[in-house]
Amino acid sequence: MTGIPPQPPAPPTILDGAVRFSDQGLTLVDELTRKSPDSHRAIGMYAEGVRALQRDDGPESVHVAAYEFRELMSILPAILNVPRASHEQLNGQANALGEAWRHARTNSVCYRTGDWTGSIDPALLAFLVRCGAFFLWMEQNVPTRRAETAQMLTRLNPPGSPMPPSVMDVRTSKWAEMLRFFNGVTHHADSATRQRVEEELGRLEVFLLEHLVPTPIDDESDIDQLISDGEAPA
């Protein structure tokens, strides 16, 4: 996975008559296309971000580019079919929990004058049981961002190419770091220059290609080096 170093700027290549991808960018587009039939959604965001950087027609172009790259990172789990509940399902579960809460407040003798007191009665017990079911459903259907990222990275890899847990931990942290950067620029919280955004995009491209076209890691020293690189300050 460490065998793909960042590439220096290359002569641009024309794609769709407007967006100019580097050779590295074209490789990424090709590999994403091979990976999923829905990849065109992510590729479109990637292309719009690159187009905004190349347009460079004012300070907002940097923030537009960062927004597109953030959206690219955010949509990849869905494109790779990482299980996640829909907003409608989540709303349904939350509404059911809210109804159980209102029923408990109305019918439990434990709730008086705004306070909960006394032993658990059947109405309160029913609500507590519903709470347990809700949070179990959340664990199974709404993974944490870190767990979702780990599943996505696993699916990016070719079949039969598992990562050691220590490496996966480093990779999910690096992904979160890049996502925070693009999110910060999107919301104008980070006054990054065009060059800085281009550099971070290059890191994102390399990161994705390291999974899509991995170099086998057989030696423990290589794994230790990857972990050390991941823990080094940006």
Secondary structure, DSSP 8 states (H G I E B T S, - for coil): ------------EEETTTEEE-HHHHHHHHHHHHH-TTHHHHHHHHHHHHHHHHH--STHHHHHHHHHHHHHHHHHHHHTT-----HHHHHHHHHHHHHHHHHHHHH-TTEETTEE-SS--HHHHHHHHHHHHHHHHHHHHS--HHHHHHHHHHHHS-TT----HHHHHHHHHHHHHHHHHHHHHHTTSS---HHHHHHHHHHHHHHHHHHHS-----SHHHHHHHHHHHHS--
